[in-house]
Amino acid sequence: MKGSFKLGKIADIGIYVHWTFSLLILFIIFINYRSGQNATQIVWSVVFILSIFVTVIMHELGHALAAKRYHIITKDITLLSIGGLARLEKIPEKPIEELIVAIAGPFVNITLALITGIFITIPNTSEQLMAELETGVNANNFFLNFFLVNFWLALFNLIPAFPMDGGRILRALLSFRMQRNIATRISARIGQFLALGFILFGFFNSPVLVFIGIFVIIGAQVEADYTESKFMLKGFKVHDVVMKDYPKIDANATVKTAVALVLNSQNKNFLIMEEGTPVGTLNRDQIIMALSKKGEEEFIYNVMDRNLIFLDANSLLENVFELIQLNKSKLMLVMENNEVTGTLDIENLMEFILINEVTTNKAHDKN
């Protein structure tokens, strides 16, 4: 994520902090200063926030280590001002696997709260509790606050607002009884409805809830669309959507040639050839960048992307969909019997999904 700084590695997972996290620290200092707290009280508040974000890292590591059990790699964990984000290589699709991975995070918070609860005295009445907390975070109530916040984090994350943990748990449970795309659609709609509540409540009480609500609404829609698209590809193979006719540019041609091809056609991705062999790819943005930085007389072989991605013509589209999504701007080569039989890009695949969806809907209407 742009604007993030690496803190280190845990279990081979990069831990990053986003620059917006510093705004939260400054906000805490400002609020405490305005409320009349002295320097010692402000330090305790900052230390407490830092300790909570350590638990956020542990929460995300809970997800990551549970995912590792199913051979899913976690790329990194990033601390944001509104919480943590673990980037899994993929989301487990088997309901039991998604259930375990989703519940692992809140389980970490509950475990931390229970361990902390052993060493503290919890007030017997709500009046005593409020009296303990109203003085702000200090040496006497630090671990009581830590205990309460971890329980709150666990409960908050268990709210079924997909794609939060509770929403993923809901989808996993629904997926035991129905198709995953339908379970995702239901979970996404419930999540978006709850997110509106976050936003409305946040306007009057907590700006953080507004940001979380917006994140949930957008995240739920993106994942629902992704899951629906993947479902539409079931049963189809790469050779069903391969492009036999694709634009080529010679590696020894100049950027000027590539610019002319962009202007004279609707093509956005080009295969770079040298003596009849594919040696790279080039997309429209890379051509414009090369024109800006290198000039129109620069040779294509100096600006092309040499990292070719190969797809087996007999691979199921649903199995390579994620790989294609991760390489949206690239033209991929389709191989059959060790020969290039065509190419595939995200735009062509999305057109295939759209046409397939229309055809399916028409067939349903006739029935």
N, C-alpha and C positions, 0 to 999 in steps of 0.2 A: 504494500500500500504506500502511495506517495506520501512523503512527509513523515515517514516513520524512521526511528533510530533503533539499531539493534542493541539489545541489552546483553545477550548471550545465548547459550543453548542449554536446553534441558531435554534429556532423552533423545538427542539428535534433532530436536525441534527448535527452530529459531524463535526467540522471544523478542518482540519489538514493542516500542511505545510510540504512539502517534503524538505529534506536537500539540494537539488539542488537549492532551492530558495535563500539560502545564497550565492551561487556562483554568482547569478545575482547581488546581492547587492555589492559583492566584485568587480565584473566586472565594475559596474557603478562607484564605487569609483576610481578604477584603471584608467578607461578611462578619467574621469574628472580630475584626478590628472595629467595625461600625457598631457592633453590639456592646462594645466597651470591655472586651476581654483583654487581659494583659498578655505579654509576650510568651510567658510560660503556657498559658491556656491555648494560645494560637499554635505553639509548637506541638502540644498534645493533639490538637485537632488534625494538623498536617500528618503527624506520625500515624494517627488512626486511619486517615484516608489511604496512606501508603500501605498499611497493613491489610486494608480491605482489598486493595488491588493485588496484593500478594495472593489473597484467597481467590480473586478472580482468575489469576494465572493457574492456580491449583484446580479451580472449577473447569477451566478449558483443558487442562492436562488430563482431567478425568475423562472428558470426551475423547481426547487424542489417544490415550492409552487403551480405552475400551475399543476404539476403532482399530488400533494396531492389532488387537486380538483377531480381527477379521481381515488382516493384511491390507488395511487401508492406511496410507501414509498421511500424516498431517504436515502440510507445507510449512506453516508458521502460526504463531499466536501473536496477535496485536492487541495492545491495551489502548482503548479509546476513552474519551472523557465520559462516555455513556456505558462503558463496560468492556468486555473482552470479546475477541473474535478469533476462533480457531478455523483455519482454512484447511478442510479435509480434501484430499485428492478426489474423493467422491463420497456421496452419501450412501450408506448401506441400504440396499433395496429389500432384503429379506426382512419381514416385519419384526422378528425376534431380535435381529441384529440392530435394526434402527432403534428398537425399544431400549436395548441395553446401552447403546451409545448415547442416546438422548437422556436417559435417566442418570447416567454416570456423573454428570456435572452437578445437579442438585444433591445427589447422594454425598458428594464431597463436602458441600456446605452443611448438610445435616450432620455429617460425621464430625466436622470441625466444631459445630455448635455443641454436640453431645460431649466431646472431649473437654471443651471449655467449661461446660456446665458442671463437670466433676469438681473443678477447682474454684468455683465461685459460689457465693450465697445469693440465691435469687429471692428478691423481696416477696413477701406473702400476699400483699395487696397491691392494687393498681396505684393507690395513693403513695405508697412507699416507693414503688417503681418510678413514678413521675418525679418524686422528690430526689431520687438518686440521679435521674437523667437531666433534670432542668438546669443543673450547674454547668452543663457542657462536658466534653470529654476531659477527664483528668486521671491522675494515677489511681484514684480510688475506684473509679467506675469503668476504666478502660476495657477490661475483659467482659464486663457485663454488656457494654455496648457491642463488643465483638461477637458475643454470644447471640444477642438479639438480631444484629445485622445479618449474620449467617443464616439464621432461621428465616428472616425476611427474604433474603436472596433466594433461598431454596423455594419458598412458597411463591414468590414472584415469578421465578423461572418455570414453575409448574403450571402457571396460567396457560390454558390451551390456545395461546395466540400464535399460531403458526406464522413464521418459522422459528419461534422461540422453542425452548426445550419441551414445554408442555404441549405445544402444537405438534411437535414431532412425535411425542408419545401418543397423542390422539391419533395421528395419521397411522402410526404403527399398529395401534389397536384396531382401527377401522380396516386396515389392510389385511387383517386376519380373516375378514368376512367379505371383502369386496375388492375389486380391481384397484391397483395403486393410484391410477390417474383419477378415479372417482373419489378415493379416500383423500387425495391431495386437494381436489377441488372443494370438498366439504370442509376440510381443515383450513384451507386458505380463506374461505368465506367467513368462517367463525373467527379466524384470526383478525381479518380486516374489520369485522364488526367490533371486536374487543379493542382494536387499535383506535377506533374512533372514540371510544370511551377514554382511552389513555390521553388522547389529544385534548378532549374537552376538559377532563379533570386536570391535565397539565397546565392549561391556560390559566387556571385560577390558583394552582398550588405548586407545580413543579415543571419548569421548562424542559427538564431532562425527559419527562414522560412524553412531551410533545415530539421530541426527536425519536424516541423509541417507537411511538405510534406511527410516525412517518416511515421509519425503517421497516416496521412490520407490514404495513400496507404495500409498500413497494416490493419487499422481499417475498411476501406471500404470492403476489401476482407473477413475479419473475419465475418462481419455482413451480407454480401451477402451470404456466405456459410451457416451461421446459418439460415437465412430466407429461403433459398432454401431447407435446410434439414427439417425445420419445415413444409414447404409446402408439401414435399413428404410424410409426416405422416398424412395428412388430410384424415379423414374417417376411420383410423385404431384405434383400441383400444389396451390397454395394453395386454389383453389376446391374441392378435394376434402375439405378439413377446416374450411372456413369455418363460423363460427357465425352462423346467420341470426337466431336469437332471442337477443338480448343485453340486459342490464339498462341502463336509461338513467336519468339524473337531470338535472333542469333546472338550469341554471347559476344561476338566481335562487332556488333552494331553499336551505334551511339545512343545516348539518351534522347537525342533529337528524333530518332526513329520511333522510340517508345512513346514520346509525347504525341507524335503524329497518329499513332495507333489509338491512343486514348481519345484524341479529339475526333477521330473518324469512325469510332465505333462505341458501343455500349459496354465493351469489355473492361473489367476492372482488374483481372488477374491474368498474368502471362507466364507461360512456361519458357524458360531460357534453354536453348539448345546449342550444342557444340558438336559439329560433325555427326549429327543425327542422334546424339545422346543427351538426355536431360541433365543439366548441370546446376540448375537453380530455378527460382521463381522471382517474380517481381509484381507488386501490385501498384495500383494508381497512386496511393499515398507515397510509396517509396520512390516512384518516378518523379513526382512533384518535389519531394525532398532532395533527390539527386540533382534535379534541374536547378533548385535554389542554391545548393551548396557546392556542386561540382561543375555545373554548366552543361549545355546541350552537347558538347563535343566529347564528354566523358564516355568511356566504353562501358557497355552493359556489365561485362564480367567484373568490373570494379564496384558496382553498386547493387548487384543482385543478391538475393538471399540464398545462400548455399545449403541451408539446412532443409533438405527435402524430406517430406513426410509421405510414406508409402502405405497404401491400404490394399488389403487382399480383396479381390473382386468377389470372393465367396463369403466374406465376413458379413454377419448380420448387422444391419444399419443401427439397430438399437445398441449394439455393443461398441460401436465406434462413434456414436453420436457425441459422447462427451469429448473425445479426442478432437473431433471436428469443431465443436463449440470452443475448445481451448485455443484453436488455431483459426479463428474466424477470418483473419485477413490473408490467409495463405491458400494457395492452390495445391491440392494434394494429388499425388499420382496413384492411379489404380493399377495394380499388378495382377496378371494372370499367367500362369506357366512361365514365371520369371521374365515376362515382357510387359511393357507399359501398354495398356489397352485404352487408356483414357484418363480423364482428370475429374476431380470433384471439388467444389467449394461450398461454403455455407449458404450462399445465395441460391445456388441450384438446388441444394437440399431443402431449403425452406419453401421454394416453389413447388417441389415434389410433395411436401407435406400439405401445402395449401390445396393443391389439385386433388390429392388423395382424400382430404377432408371433405371437399365439395362432392366428390364422387360417392363417398360413403354416405353423406347426408341425403343425397338424391336417391340412393338405393333404399335408405330407411323410409323416405317419404313415399316411395312407390309401394312399400310393404304396408 
